[in-house]
Amino acid sequence: MIERKDYVNLASSSFIGAYYKAREIHAPMQSLHEGYAIIKEEFDELWDEIKRYPNHKNSDVRKEAIQMGAMIIAFLVEAAPVDGHDKSS
């Protein structure tokens, strides 16, 4: 039986991997407004998959959730870094 902490580790590593993959393709977020728009787009894509129930596939829902998680990481790192820390470092 897989424990909850293992699922948490899997989810967080999936978010991080998706974040780095996205940065190979797309430029970093430049503002809070851009970050919000990107996260909202990812949320809407997740919601579209969820609304397909009962015909949705969990793999498609998970894919969209992972992409949203990756963009939340991007938002925290690039658009709203910890005070006193430069976004570029």
Sequence and secondary structure as in RCSB ss.txt:
>XXXX:A:sequence
MIERKDYVNLASSSFIGAYYKAREIHAPMQSLHEGYAIIKEEFDELWDEIKRYPNHKNSDVRKEAIQMGAMIIAF
LVEAAPVDGHDKSS
>XXXX:A:secstr
   HHHHHHHHHHHHHHHHHHHHHHS    SHHHHHHHHHHHHHHHHHHHHTTTS  HHHHHHHHHHHHHHHHHI
IIIIS  TT  TT 
